[in-house]
Amino acid sequence: MIKSFLLIGQSNMAGRGIQNSVPPIINESIKMLRNGRWQIMAEPIHNDRPMAGVGLASSFAASWHADNIGEEIGLITCADGGTSLNDWQAGGELFDHAIFQAKLAQRSSKLSGILWHQGENDSSAELAAKYVDKFNVIVNELRNQLEVPDVPLIIGGIGDFLPHGQFGAHFHDYYLVNNALQEYAASHSNCHFVTAKGLTANEDQIHFDAKSVRKFGLRYYQAFLNAADVTEALTDEDELLEKIYRRELSLNEQKFILEVQFASGKIAFKEFQEQLKLIGK
């Protein structure tokens, strides 16, 4: 059975990394939920905004698959850019949508983890002071409604670059959100914190760039795998990503790439047919 993971939070979970700046991750064992059914993952996996791009879940899933050859992983994409913790309160549209999608996924998968990244919209002293209590209500209600009381929850820190961009004045207290996330992980079972230390941003200085979200996904996976916080960058992040990128593609994956290229107008039908014949040889 597919092992599924619920992806929730705001834009840095949905992903805003520029696609062409990193190699794609194509793996027929990594699925994404669309219309209640599983299909091969293709980035961007979220469609919350027209500017959706590369997110951390792709490298998380690729890392998981490398340790679970022969099994399938499914991504339930429910993050929404620009949202606050209040927007995610139980009974709200985002919460109910995530519950609905996760329950659809549970018909054909085992919900094995929840990945959360959010906090930029709560980067004030006043809001950060309430973060732990508000977040606890959300998490408890998620686990209760999905009937997964012990499902692992992985939560990531927000970027140290936030105060240095055009909108830096809004993020003066960003570190208080990171403190709250770490406090929550330390005081609640089956929850682990992942540092964003050393990760870099797009030019907006709000969103992690594509190379960094790839590394962030590796860190999320290590936290999940070891059931422990990740408080420093992994020493072999570049090497791990190269292994993911160099993975030999199956025939089905090669055909999938050609189909996407043809459907998106990147290659003509004649070239599509010729390339298909070459794959079959």
Accessible surface in RSA format (square Angstrom, percent):
REM  Atomic radii and reference values for relative SASA: ProtOr
REM  Chains: A
REM  Algorithm: Lee & Richards
REM  Probe-radius: 1.40
REM  Slices: 20
REM RES _ NUM      All-atoms   Total-Side   Main-Chain    Non-polar    All polar
REM                ABS   REL    ABS   REL    ABS   REL    ABS   REL    ABS   REL
RES MET A   1   158.00  81.8  90.38  59.8  67.62 161.0  94.78  80.6  63.21  83.8
RES ILE A   2    19.40  11.0  16.96  12.6   2.44   5.9  17.00  12.2   2.41   6.5
RES LYS A   3    55.56  27.1  55.56  34.1   0.00   0.0  36.91  33.2  18.65  19.9
RES SER A   4     0.00   0.0   0.00   0.0   0.00   0.0   0.00   0.0   0.00   0.0
RES PHE A   5     0.04   0.0   0.04   0.0   0.00   0.0   0.04   0.0   0.00   0.0
RES LEU A   6     0.00   0.0   0.00   0.0   0.00   0.0   0.00   0.0   0.00   0.0
RES LEU A   7     0.00   0.0   0.00   0.0   0.00   0.0   0.00   0.0   0.00   0.0
RES ILE A   8     2.27   1.3   2.27   1.7   0.00   0.0   2.27   1.6   0.00   0.0
RES GLY A   9     0.00   0.0   0.00   N/A   0.00   0.0   0.00   0.0   0.00   0.0
RES GLN A  10     4.18   2.3   4.18   3.1   0.00   0.0   0.00   0.0   4.18   3.2
RES SER A  11     8.22   6.9   8.22  11.0   0.00   0.0   2.74   5.8   5.48   7.7
RES ASN A  12     1.80   1.2   1.44   1.4   0.37   0.9   0.25   0.6   1.56   1.5
RES MET A  13     1.12   0.6   0.00   0.0   1.12   2.7   0.00   0.0   1.12   1.5
RES ALA A  14     0.26   0.2   0.00   0.0   0.26   0.6   0.00   0.0   0.26   0.7
RES GLY A  15     0.09   0.1   0.00   N/A   0.09   0.1   0.09   0.2   0.00   0.0
RES ARG A  16    20.70   8.7  12.23   6.2   8.47  20.2   6.07   8.3  14.64   8.9
RES GLY A  17     1.21   1.5   0.00   N/A   1.21   1.5   0.00   0.0   1.21   2.7
RES ILE A  18   113.48  64.6 107.94  80.4   5.53  13.3 113.28  81.6   0.20   0.5
RES GLN A  19    75.20  42.1  64.63  47.2  10.57  25.2  19.39  41.3  55.81  42.3
RES ASN A  20   148.37 102.3 113.28 109.5  35.09  84.5  33.29  80.1 115.07 111.2
RES SER A  21    74.71  63.1  37.74  50.4  36.97  85.2  46.17  98.3  28.55  40.0
RES VAL A  22    15.93  10.5   7.21   6.5   8.71  21.0  10.84   9.4   5.09  13.8
RES PRO A  23    63.87  46.5  56.77  51.8   7.10  25.8  63.19  52.2   0.67   4.2
RES PRO A  24    93.79  68.4  80.50  73.4  13.29  48.3  83.29  68.8  10.50  65.2
RES ILE A  25     7.39   4.2   3.91   2.9   3.48   8.4   6.64   4.8   0.75   2.0
RES ILE A  26    25.94  14.8  19.15  14.3   6.78  16.3  19.15  13.8   6.78  18.4
RES ASN A  27     4.12   2.8   4.12   4.0   0.00   0.0   1.14   2.7   2.98   2.9
RES GLU A  28    47.31  27.2  46.18  34.9   1.12   2.7  15.25  29.5  32.06  26.2
RES SER A  29    20.19  17.1  19.92  26.6   0.27   0.6   0.27   0.6  19.92  27.9
RES ILE A  30     0.00   0.0   0.00   0.0   0.00   0.0   0.00   0.0   0.00   0.0
RES LYS A  31    33.16  16.2  33.16  20.3   0.00   0.0   7.23   6.5  25.93  27.6
RES MET A  32    11.15   5.8  11.15   7.4   0.00   0.0  11.15   9.5   0.00   0.0
RES LEU A  33     7.95   4.4   1.32   0.9   6.63  16.7   1.32   0.9   6.63  17.8
RES ARG A  34    50.68  21.3  46.39  23.6   4.29  10.2  28.73  39.3  21.95  13.3
RES ASN A  35   150.27 103.6 110.39 106.7  39.88  96.0  36.14  87.0 114.13 110.3
RES GLY A  36    21.51  26.5   0.00   N/A  21.51  26.5   4.67  12.8  16.84  37.7
RES ARG A  37   182.25  76.5 178.84  91.2   3.42   8.1  58.66  80.2 123.59  74.9
RES TRP A  38    46.64  18.7  17.76   8.6  28.88  67.8  17.85   9.5  28.79  46.7
RES GLN A  39    86.03  48.1  80.43  58.8   5.60  13.3  29.08  61.9  56.95  43.2
RES ILE A  40    35.17  20.0  30.69  22.9   4.48  10.8  30.69  22.1   4.48  12.2
RES MET A  41     0.00   0.0   0.00   0.0   0.00   0.0   0.00   0.0   0.00   0.0
RES ALA A  42    26.62  24.5  25.08  38.7   1.54   3.5  25.19  35.5   1.43   3.8
RES GLU A  43    30.08  17.3   9.02   6.8  21.06  50.1   5.74  11.1  24.34  19.9
RES PRO A  44    47.54  34.6  38.02  34.7   9.52  34.6  38.05  31.4   9.49  59.0
RES ILE A  45     3.94   2.2   3.47   2.6   0.47   1.1   3.47   2.5   0.47   1.3
RES HIS A  46     4.35   2.4   2.83   2.0   1.51   3.9   3.15   3.2   1.20   1.4
RES ASN A  47   125.38  86.5 100.28  96.9  25.10  60.4  32.04  77.1  93.35  90.2
RES ASP A  48    28.89  20.2   4.16   4.1  24.73  58.5  14.01  33.0  14.88  14.8
RES ARG A  49    89.38  37.5  82.01  41.8   7.37  17.5  27.34  37.4  62.04  37.6
RES PRO A  50   137.95 100.5  94.82  86.4  43.13 156.8 108.68  89.7  29.26 181.9
RES MET A  51   123.57  64.0 103.37  68.4  20.20  48.1 110.09  93.6  13.48  17.9
RES ALA A  52    12.87  11.8   2.42   3.7  10.44  23.8   2.42   3.4  10.44  27.7
RES GLY A  53     4.55   5.6   0.00   N/A   4.55   5.6   3.88  10.6   0.68   1.5
RES VAL A  54     1.53   1.0   1.53   1.4   0.00   0.0   1.53   1.3   0.00   0.0
RES GLY A  55     3.20   3.9   0.00   N/A   3.20   3.9   1.43   3.9   1.76   3.9
RES LEU A  56     0.02   0.0   0.02   0.0   0.00   0.0   0.02   0.0   0.00   0.0
RES ALA A  57     0.75   0.7   0.72   1.1   0.03   0.1   0.72   1.0   0.03   0.1
RES SER A  58     0.62   0.5   0.54   0.7   0.08   0.2   0.00   0.0   0.62   0.9
RES SER A  59     0.00   0.0   0.00   0.0   0.00   0.0   0.00   0.0   0.00   0.0
RES PHE A  60     0.00   0.0   0.00   0.0   0.00   0.0   0.00   0.0   0.00   0.0
RES ALA A  61     0.00   0.0   0.00   0.0   0.00   0.0   0.00   0.0   0.00   0.0
RES ALA A  62     8.01   7.4   3.79   5.8   4.22   9.6   3.96   5.6   4.05  10.7
RES SER A  63    14.66  12.4   9.72  13.0   4.93  11.4  10.68  22.8   3.97   5.6
RES TRP A  64    13.53   5.4  13.53   6.6   0.00   0.0   4.11   2.2   9.42  15.3
RES HIS A  65    12.65   6.9  12.65   8.8   0.00   0.0   7.17   7.4   5.48   6.4
RES ALA A  66    64.55  59.3  42.56  65.7  21.99  50.0  46.02  64.8  18.53  49.1
RES ASP A  67    86.84  60.8  54.47  54.2  32.38  76.6  19.82  46.7  67.02  66.8
RES ASN A  68    36.89  25.4  31.62  30.6   5.27  12.7   5.27  12.7  31.62  30.6
RES ILE A  69   129.74  73.8 103.96  77.4  25.78  62.1 103.96  74.9  25.78  70.0
RES GLY A  70    74.15  91.4   0.00   N/A  74.15  91.4  39.48 108.3  34.67  77.6
RES GLU A  71    69.29  39.8  64.44  48.8   4.85  11.5  31.18  60.3  38.11  31.1
RES GLU A  72    64.28  36.9  61.69  46.7   2.59   6.2  17.30  33.5  46.98  38.4
RES ILE A  73     0.00   0.0   0.00   0.0   0.00   0.0   0.00   0.0   0.00   0.0
RES GLY A  74     0.00   0.0   0.00   N/A   0.00   0.0   0.00   0.0   0.00   0.0
RES LEU A  75     0.00   0.0   0.00   0.0   0.00   0.0   0.00   0.0   0.00   0.0
RES ILE A  76     0.59   0.3   0.59   0.4   0.00   0.0   0.59   0.4   0.00   0.0
RES THR A  77    23.13  16.4   7.78   7.9  15.34  36.6   0.19   0.3  22.94  34.7
RES CYS A  78     5.51   4.2   0.02   0.0   5.49  12.9   2.80   7.1   2.71   2.9
RES ALA A  79     5.14   4.7   0.00   0.0   5.14  11.7   0.00   0.0   5.14  13.6
RES ASP A  80    28.79  20.2  28.79  28.7   0.00   0.0   2.63   6.2  26.16  26.1
RES GLY A  81     4.43   5.5   0.00   N/A   4.43   5.5   3.24   8.9   1.19   2.7
RES GLY A  82    50.26  62.0   0.00   N/A  50.26  62.0  28.83  79.1  21.42  48.0
RES THR A  83     9.36   6.7   9.36   9.5   0.00   0.0   9.36  12.6   0.00   0.0
RES SER A  84    22.11  18.7  22.11  29.5   0.00   0.0  15.69  33.4   6.42   9.0
RES LEU A  85     0.60   0.3   0.60   0.4   0.00   0.0   0.60   0.4   0.00   0.0
RES ASN A  86    78.83  54.4  66.97  64.7  11.85  28.5  21.99  52.9  56.84  54.9
RES ASP A  87    67.80  47.5  55.90  55.6  11.90  28.1  13.64  32.1  54.16  54.0
RES TRP A  88     2.52   1.0   2.52   1.2   0.00   0.0   2.52   1.3   0.00   0.0
RES GLN A  89    51.30  28.7  51.19  37.4   0.11   0.3  33.97  72.3  17.33  13.1
RES ALA A  90    42.03  38.6  18.26  28.2  23.77  54.1  18.57  26.2  23.45  62.1
RES GLY A  91    59.46  73.3   0.00   N/A  59.46  73.3  32.23  88.5  27.23  61.0
RES GLY A  92    22.89  28.2   0.00   N/A  22.89  28.2  21.22  58.2   1.67   3.7
RES GLU A  93   150.91  86.6 140.30 106.1  10.61  25.3  72.25 139.8  78.66  64.2
RES LEU A  94    34.04  19.0  33.53  24.0   0.51   1.3  33.67  23.6   0.37   1.0
RES PHE A  95     0.96   0.5   0.78   0.5   0.19   0.5   0.96   0.6   0.00   0.0
RES ASP A  96    70.69  49.5  65.79  65.5   4.90  11.6  27.23  64.1  43.45  43.3
RES HIS A  97    82.35  45.0  76.23  53.0   6.13  15.7  60.16  62.0  22.19  25.8
RES ALA A  98     0.67   0.6   0.67   1.0   0.00   0.0   0.67   1.0   0.00   0.0
RES ILE A  99    12.04   6.9  12.04   9.0   0.00   0.0  12.04   8.7   0.00   0.0
RES PHE A 100   119.81  59.9 116.88  72.4   2.93   7.6 119.59  72.5   0.22   0.6
RES GLN A 101    36.24  20.3  36.24  26.5   0.00   0.0   4.23   9.0  32.02  24.3
RES ALA A 102     0.00   0.0   0.00   0.0   0.00   0.0   0.00   0.0   0.00   0.0
RES LYS A 103    97.47  47.5  92.34  56.7   5.12  12.2  48.81  43.9  48.65  51.8
RES LEU A 104    31.53  17.6  29.22  20.9   2.31   5.8  29.31  20.6   2.22   6.0
RES ALA A 105     0.00   0.0   0.00   0.0   0.00   0.0   0.00   0.0   0.00   0.0
RES GLN A 106    55.71  31.2  38.00  27.8  17.72  42.2  17.81  37.9  37.91  28.7
RES ARG A 107   196.81  82.6 157.62  80.3  39.19  93.3  62.07  84.8 134.75  81.7
RES SER A 108    51.21  43.3  39.19  52.3  12.03  27.7  41.12  87.6  10.10  14.1
RES SER A 109     4.87   4.1   0.00   0.0   4.87  11.2   0.00   0.0   4.87   6.8
RES LYS A 110   126.20  61.6 121.79  74.7   4.41  10.5  70.38  63.3  55.82  59.5
RES LEU A 111     8.60   4.8   0.07   0.1   8.53  21.4   0.07   0.1   8.53  22.9
RES SER A 112    19.10  16.1  12.15  16.2   6.95  16.0  15.54  33.1   3.55   5.0
RES GLY A 113     0.26   0.3   0.00   N/A   0.26   0.3   0.26   0.7   0.00   0.0
RES ILE A 114     0.42   0.2   0.42   0.3   0.00   0.0   0.42   0.3   0.00   0.0
RES LEU A 115     0.08   0.0   0.08   0.1   0.00   0.0   0.08   0.1   0.00   0.0
RES TRP A 116     1.23   0.5   1.23   0.6   0.00   0.0   1.23   0.7   0.00   0.0
RES HIS A 117     0.00   0.0   0.00   0.0   0.00   0.0   0.00   0.0   0.00   0.0
RES GLN A 118     0.01   0.0   0.00   0.0   0.01   0.0   0.00   0.0   0.01   0.0
RES GLY A 119     0.00   0.0   0.00   N/A   0.00   0.0   0.00   0.0   0.00   0.0
RES GLU A 120     9.66   5.5   5.31   4.0   4.35  10.4   4.94   9.6   4.72   3.9
RES ASN A 121    67.05  46.2  46.07  44.5  20.97  50.5   9.19  22.1  57.86  55.9
RES ASP A 122     2.48   1.7   2.48   2.5   0.00   0.0   0.00   0.0   2.48   2.5
RES SER A 123     7.65   6.5   0.41   0.5   7.25  16.7   1.51   3.2   6.14   8.6
RES SER A 124    40.72  34.4  39.96  53.3   0.76   1.8  38.10  81.1   2.62   3.7
RES ALA A 125    54.22  49.9  47.51  73.3   6.71  15.3  48.00  67.6   6.22  16.5
RES GLU A 126   122.73  70.5 110.88  83.9  11.85  28.2  43.86  84.8  78.87  64.4
RES LEU A 127    54.12  30.1  52.56  37.6   1.56   3.9  52.56  36.9   1.56   4.2
RES ALA A 128     7.46   6.9   2.03   3.1   5.43  12.3   2.23   3.1   5.23  13.8
RES ALA A 129    86.27  79.3  45.14  69.7  41.13  93.6  58.03  81.7  28.24  74.8
RES LYS A 130    97.08  47.4  94.60  58.0   2.47   5.9  57.91  52.1  39.17  41.7
RES TYR A 131     0.26   0.1   0.19   0.1   0.07   0.2   0.26   0.2   0.00   0.0
RES VAL A 132    25.77  17.0  25.54  23.1   0.23   0.6  25.54  22.2   0.23   0.6
RES ASP A 133   105.95  74.2 101.56 101.1   4.39  10.4  30.90  72.7  75.04  74.8
RES LYS A 134    45.04  22.0  41.99  25.8   3.05   7.3  37.94  34.2   7.10   7.6
RES PHE A 135     1.26   0.6   1.26   0.8   0.00   0.0   1.26   0.8   0.00   0.0
RES ASN A 136    40.24  27.7  40.24  38.9   0.00   0.0   1.87   4.5  38.37  37.1
RES VAL A 137    83.43  54.9  80.11  72.5   3.32   8.0  82.60  71.8   0.83   2.2
RES ILE A 138     0.69   0.4   0.69   0.5   0.00   0.0   0.69   0.5   0.00   0.0
RES VAL A 139     0.60   0.4   0.60   0.5   0.00   0.0   0.60   0.5   0.00   0.0
RES ASN A 140    77.49  53.4  71.56  69.2   5.93  14.3  26.29  63.3  51.20  49.5
RES GLU A 141    53.32  30.6  52.82  40.0   0.51   1.2   5.75  11.1  47.57  38.8
RES LEU A 142     4.01   2.2   4.01   2.9   0.00   0.0   4.01   2.8   0.00   0.0
RES ARG A 143    22.46   9.4  22.19  11.3   0.27   0.6   7.45  10.2  15.02   9.1
RES ASN A 144   100.39  69.2  84.83  82.0  15.56  37.5  23.53  56.6  76.86  74.3
RES GLN A 145    62.53  35.0  50.02  36.6  12.51  29.8  19.94  42.4  42.59  32.3
RES LEU A 146     4.45   2.5   0.00   0.0   4.45  11.2   1.05   0.7   3.41   9.2
RES GLU A 147   149.24  85.7 125.01  94.6  24.23  57.7  43.21  83.6 106.03  86.6
RES VAL A 148    25.11  16.5  20.98  19.0   4.13   9.9  25.11  21.8   0.00   0.0
RES PRO A 149    96.82  70.6  84.79  77.3  12.03  43.7  86.57  71.5  10.25  63.7
RES ASP A 150   100.48  70.4  91.92  91.5   8.57  20.3  29.75  70.0  70.73  70.5
RES VAL A 151     9.79   6.4   2.57   2.3   7.22  17.4   7.98   6.9   1.81   4.9
RES PRO A 152    39.93  29.1  39.93  36.4   0.00   0.0  39.93  33.0   0.00   0.0
RES LEU A 153     1.81   1.0   1.81   1.3   0.00   0.0   1.81   1.3   0.00   0.0
RES ILE A 154     0.20   0.1   0.20   0.2   0.00   0.0   0.20   0.1   0.00   0.0
RES ILE A 155     0.00   0.0   0.00   0.0   0.00   0.0   0.00   0.0   0.00   0.0
RES GLY A 156     0.05   0.1   0.00   N/A   0.05   0.1   0.00   0.0   0.05   0.1
RES GLY A 157     0.77   1.0   0.00   N/A   0.77   1.0   0.77   2.1   0.00   0.0
RES ILE A 158     1.00   0.6   0.00   0.0   1.00   2.4   0.00   0.0   1.00   2.7
RES GLY A 159     0.88   1.1   0.00   N/A   0.88   1.1   0.15   0.4   0.72   1.6
RES ASP A 160    67.60  47.4  63.25  63.0   4.35  10.3  31.39  73.9  36.21  36.1
RES PHE A 161    19.00   9.5  14.87   9.2   4.13  10.7  18.06  11.0   0.93   2.7
RES LEU A 162     1.14   0.6   0.35   0.3   0.79   2.0   0.35   0.2   0.79   2.1
RES PRO A 163    42.47  31.0  24.57  22.4  17.90  65.0  24.57  20.3  17.90 111.2
RES HIS A 164   141.95  77.6 108.58  75.5  33.37  85.4  76.71  79.1  65.24  75.9
RES GLY A 165    20.48  25.3   0.00   N/A  20.48  25.3   7.41  20.3  13.08  29.3
RES GLN A 166   160.87  90.0 117.69  86.0  43.18 102.8  48.50 103.2 112.37  85.2
RES PHE A 167    94.56  47.3  91.35  56.6   3.21   8.3  93.66  56.8   0.90   2.6
RES GLY A 168     6.63   8.2   0.00   N/A   6.63   8.2   3.77  10.4   2.86   6.4
RES ALA A 169    97.61  89.7  63.18  97.5  34.43  78.3  73.88 104.0  23.72  62.8
RES HIS A 170   130.47  71.3 111.97  77.8  18.51  47.3  71.15  73.3  59.33  69.0
RES PHE A 171    18.79   9.4  18.79  11.6   0.00   0.0  18.79  11.4   0.00   0.0
RES HIS A 172   134.30  73.4 126.12  87.7   8.18  20.9  89.58  92.3  44.72  52.0
RES ASP A 173    30.15  21.1  29.86  29.7   0.29   0.7   0.00   0.0  30.15  30.1
RES TYR A 174    33.22  15.5  33.22  18.9   0.00   0.0  10.15   7.6  23.07  28.4
RES TYR A 175   105.52  49.3 105.48  60.0   0.04   0.1  70.70  53.1  34.83  42.9
RES LEU A 176    51.12  28.5  47.62  34.1   3.50   8.8  47.62  33.4   3.50   9.4
RES VAL A 177     0.00   0.0   0.00   0.0   0.00   0.0   0.00   0.0   0.00   0.0
RES ASN A 178    21.33  14.7  21.33  20.6   0.00   0.0   8.34  20.1  12.99  12.6
RES ASN A 179    76.07  52.5  70.53  68.2   5.54  13.3  25.30  60.9  50.77  49.1
RES ALA A 180     7.34   6.8   4.83   7.5   2.51   5.7   7.02   9.9   0.33   0.9
RES LEU A 181     0.12   0.1   0.12   0.1   0.00   0.0   0.12   0.1   0.00   0.0
RES GLN A 182    75.62  42.3  73.03  53.4   2.59   6.2  18.08  38.5  57.53  43.6
RES GLU A 183   100.97  58.0  93.35  70.6   7.62  18.1  36.29  70.2  64.67  52.8
RES TYR A 184     1.08   0.5   1.08   0.6   0.00   0.0   0.34   0.3   0.74   0.9
RES ALA A 185     7.58   7.0   0.00   0.0   7.58  17.2   0.11   0.2   7.47  19.8
RES ALA A 186    88.66  81.5  47.21  72.9  41.45  94.3  56.57  79.7  32.09  85.0
RES SER A 187    73.85  62.4  38.32  51.1  35.53  81.9  46.76  99.6  27.09  37.9
RES HIS A 188    52.53  28.7  40.63  28.2  11.90  30.4  36.21  37.3  16.32  19.0
RES SER A 189    87.92  74.3  69.67  93.0  18.25  42.0  50.87 108.3  37.06  51.9
RES ASN A 190    54.73  37.7  45.30  43.8   9.43  22.7   2.26   5.4  52.47  50.7
RES CYS A 191     3.37   2.5   0.17   0.2   3.20   7.5   0.17   0.4   3.20   3.4
RES HIS A 192    28.87  15.8  28.87  20.1   0.00   0.0  19.50  20.1   9.37  10.9
RES PHE A 193     8.02   4.0   8.02   5.0   0.00   0.0   8.02   4.9   0.00   0.0
RES VAL A 194     0.00   0.0   0.00   0.0   0.00   0.0   0.00   0.0   0.00   0.0
RES THR A 195    13.20   9.4  12.98  13.2   0.22   0.5   2.96   4.0  10.24  15.5
RES ALA A 196     6.55   6.0   2.46   3.8   4.09   9.3   2.58   3.6   3.97  10.5
RES LYS A 197    94.27  46.0  92.07  56.5   2.20   5.2  65.12  58.6  29.15  31.0
RES GLY A 198    68.91  85.0   0.00   N/A  68.91  85.0  40.45 111.0  28.46  63.7
RES LEU A 199    13.16   7.3   1.85   1.3  11.31  28.4   2.17   1.5  10.99  29.6
RES THR A 200    78.20  55.6  76.17  77.2   2.03   4.8  66.70  89.6  11.50  17.4
RES ALA A 201    18.63  17.1   0.02   0.0  18.61  42.3   0.02   0.0  18.61  49.3
RES ASN A 202    24.74  17.1  18.72  18.1   6.02  14.5  15.13  36.4   9.60   9.3
RES GLU A 203   176.70 101.4 147.92 111.9  28.78  68.5  67.47 130.5 109.23  89.2
RES ASP A 204    54.61  38.3  39.68  39.5  14.93  35.3  37.79  88.9  16.82  16.8
RES GLN A 205    51.56  28.8  50.97  37.3   0.59   1.4  13.05  27.8  38.51  29.2
RES ILE A 206    36.82  21.0  36.67  27.3   0.15   0.4  36.67  26.4   0.15   0.4
RES HIS A 207    31.47  17.2  31.47  21.9   0.00   0.0  24.26  25.0   7.21   8.4
RES PHE A 208     0.20   0.1   0.05   0.0   0.15   0.4   0.05   0.0   0.15   0.4
RES ASP A 209    31.25  21.9  31.25  31.1   0.00   0.0  15.61  36.7  15.63  15.6
RES ALA A 210     1.39   1.3   0.15   0.2   1.24   2.8   0.15   0.2   1.24   3.3
RES LYS A 211   119.89  58.5 118.03  72.4   1.86   4.4  64.39  58.0  55.51  59.1
RES SER A 212     5.15   4.4   5.04   6.7   0.11   0.2   0.11   0.2   5.04   7.1
RES VAL A 213     0.75   0.5   0.75   0.7   0.00   0.0   0.75   0.6   0.00   0.0
RES ARG A 214     0.40   0.2   0.40   0.2   0.00   0.0   0.13   0.2   0.27   0.2
RES LYS A 215    40.80  19.9  40.80  25.0   0.00   0.0   3.87   3.5  36.93  39.3
RES PHE A 216     0.21   0.1   0.21   0.1   0.00   0.0   0.21   0.1   0.00   0.0
RES GLY A 217     0.00   0.0   0.00   N/A   0.00   0.0   0.00   0.0   0.00   0.0
RES LEU A 218     3.16   1.8   2.09   1.5   1.07   2.7   2.57   1.8   0.59   1.6
RES ARG A 219     3.91   1.6   3.91   2.0   0.00   0.0   0.00   0.0   3.91   2.4
RES TYR A 220     0.00   0.0   0.00   0.0   0.00   0.0   0.00   0.0   0.00   0.0
RES TYR A 221     6.45   3.0   6.45   3.7   0.00   0.0   4.48   3.4   1.97   2.4
RES GLN A 222    44.48  24.9  44.15  32.3   0.33   0.8   5.00  10.7  39.48  29.9
RES ALA A 223     0.03   0.0   0.00   0.0   0.03   0.1   0.03   0.0   0.00   0.0
RES PHE A 224    44.11  22.1  32.47  20.1  11.65  30.3  32.91  20.0  11.20  32.1
RES LEU A 225    90.73  50.5  65.04  46.5  25.69  64.6  67.09  47.1  23.64  63.6
RES ASN A 226    89.49  61.7  65.53  63.3  23.96  57.7  22.41  53.9  67.08  64.8
RES ALA A 227    65.88  60.6  49.65  76.6  16.23  36.9  50.21  70.7  15.66  41.5
RES ALA A 228    44.56  41.0  40.99  63.3   3.57   8.1  44.11  62.1   0.45   1.2
RES ASP A 229    64.52  45.2  41.11  40.9  23.41  55.4  11.77  27.7  52.75  52.6
RES VAL A 230    15.26  10.0  11.91  10.8   3.36   8.1  15.26  13.3   0.00   0.0
RES THR A 231    71.82  51.1  66.31  67.2   5.51  13.1  40.58  54.5  31.24  47.2
RES GLU A 232   101.72  58.4  97.82  74.0   3.89   9.3  49.97  96.6  51.75  42.3
RES ALA A 233    46.90  43.1  33.28  51.4  13.62  31.0  33.28  46.9  13.62  36.1
RES LEU A 234    36.33  20.2  25.40  18.2  10.93  27.5  28.90  20.3   7.43  20.0
RES THR A 235   143.15 101.8 104.47 105.9  38.68  92.2  86.31 115.9  56.85  85.9
RES ASP A 236    59.80  41.9  59.50  59.2   0.30   0.7  20.76  48.9  39.04  38.9
RES GLU A 237    11.78   6.8  10.11   7.7   1.67   4.0   3.80   7.3   7.98   6.5
RES ASP A 238    77.12  54.0  73.05  72.7   4.08   9.6  29.20  68.7  47.93  47.8
RES GLU A 239   101.92  58.5  97.74  73.9   4.18   9.9  53.73 103.9  48.19  39.3
RES LEU A 240    50.45  28.1  49.28  35.3   1.17   2.9  49.28  34.6   1.17   3.1
RES LEU A 241     8.89   4.9   8.89   6.4   0.00   0.0   8.89   6.2   0.00   0.0
RES GLU A 242    81.26  46.7  81.26  61.5   0.00   0.0  29.43  56.9  51.83  42.3
RES LYS A 243   132.07  64.4 121.44  74.5  10.63  25.3  72.14  64.9  59.93  63.8
RES ILE A 244    28.18  16.0  15.55  11.6  12.63  30.4  19.75  14.2   8.43  22.9
RES TYR A 245    51.20  23.9  20.99  11.9  30.21  78.6  21.82  16.4  29.38  36.2
RES ARG A 246   160.99  67.6 131.57  67.1  29.42  70.0  68.30  93.3  92.69  56.2
RES ARG A 247    82.29  34.6  65.82  33.6  16.47  39.2  49.86  68.1  32.43  19.7
RES GLU A 248   158.08  90.8 135.77 102.7  22.31  53.1  56.19 108.7 101.89  83.2
RES LEU A 249    58.84  32.8  48.43  34.6  10.40  26.2  48.62  34.1  10.21  27.5
RES SER A 250    38.56  32.6  26.91  35.9  11.66  26.9  38.14  81.2   0.42   0.6
RES LEU A 251    99.52  55.4  96.02  68.7   3.50   8.8  96.02  67.4   3.50   9.4
RES ASN A 252    86.27  59.5  81.07  78.3   5.20  12.5  10.82  26.0  75.45  72.9
RES GLU A 253     0.01   0.0   0.01   0.0   0.00   0.0   0.00   0.0   0.01   0.0
RES GLN A 254    59.51  33.3  56.71  41.4   2.79   6.7  14.34  30.5  45.17  34.3
RES LYS A 255    78.37  38.2  78.37  48.1   0.00   0.0  27.67  24.9  50.70  54.0
RES PHE A 256    35.86  17.9  34.77  21.5   1.10   2.9  35.52  21.5   0.34   1.0
RES ILE A 257    45.79  26.1  44.07  32.8   1.72   4.2  45.75  32.9   0.04   0.1
RES LEU A 258    15.04   8.4  15.04  10.8   0.00   0.0  15.04  10.6   0.00   0.0
RES GLU A 259    89.99  51.7  86.44  65.4   3.55   8.5  26.55  51.4  63.44  51.8
RES VAL A 260    68.52  45.1  65.50  59.3   3.02   7.3  68.25  59.3   0.27   0.7
RES GLN A 261    57.95  32.4  57.79  42.2   0.16   0.4   6.09  13.0  51.86  39.3
RES PHE A 262    77.54  38.8  70.82  43.9   6.72  17.5  70.82  42.9   6.72  19.2
RES ALA A 263    88.30  81.2  49.15  75.9  39.15  89.1  56.58  79.7  31.73  84.0
RES SER A 264    67.27  56.8  28.76  38.4  38.51  88.7  41.31  88.0  25.96  36.4
RES GLY A 265    63.44  78.2   0.00   N/A  63.44  78.2  31.83  87.3  31.61  70.8
RES LYS A 266   156.61  76.4 121.63  74.6  34.98  83.3  76.07  68.5  80.54  85.8
RES ILE A 267    24.27  13.8  15.73  11.7   8.54  20.6  20.64  14.9   3.63   9.8
RES ALA A 268    67.85  62.4  53.92  83.2  13.93  31.7  63.14  88.9   4.71  12.5
RES PHE A 269   105.12  52.6 100.59  62.3   4.52  11.8 100.59  61.0   4.52  12.9
RES LYS A 270   149.12  72.7 145.83  89.5   3.29   7.8  88.86  80.0  60.26  64.2
RES GLU A 271    75.23  43.2  73.71  55.8   1.52   3.6  20.93  40.5  54.30  44.3
RES PHE A 272    24.26  12.1  24.26  15.0   0.00   0.0  24.26  14.7   0.00   0.0
RES GLN A 273    79.02  44.2  77.38  56.6   1.64   3.9  16.31  34.7  62.71  47.6
RES GLU A 274    81.48  46.8  79.40  60.1   2.08   5.0  32.67  63.2  48.81  39.9
RES GLN A 275    63.45  35.5  63.45  46.4   0.00   0.0   5.56  11.8  57.89  43.9
RES LEU A 276    54.79  30.5  48.88  35.0   5.91  14.9  49.15  34.5   5.64  15.2
RES LYS A 277   145.17  70.8 133.97  82.2  11.20  26.7  86.87  78.2  58.30  62.1
RES LEU A 278   102.97  57.3  89.86  64.3  13.11  33.0  90.12  63.3  12.84  34.6
RES ILE A 279    23.12  13.2  13.24   9.9   9.89  23.8  19.26  13.9   3.86  10.5
RES GLY A 280    62.06  76.5   0.00   N/A  62.06  76.5  28.45  78.1  33.61  75.3
RES LYS A 281   194.04  94.7 128.49  78.8  65.54 156.1 115.11 103.6  78.93  84.1
END  Absolute sums over single chains surface
CHAIN  1 A    13011.8      10538.7       2473.1       7023.1       5988.7
END  Absolute sums over all chains
TOTAL         13011.8      10538.7       2473.1       7023.1       5988.7
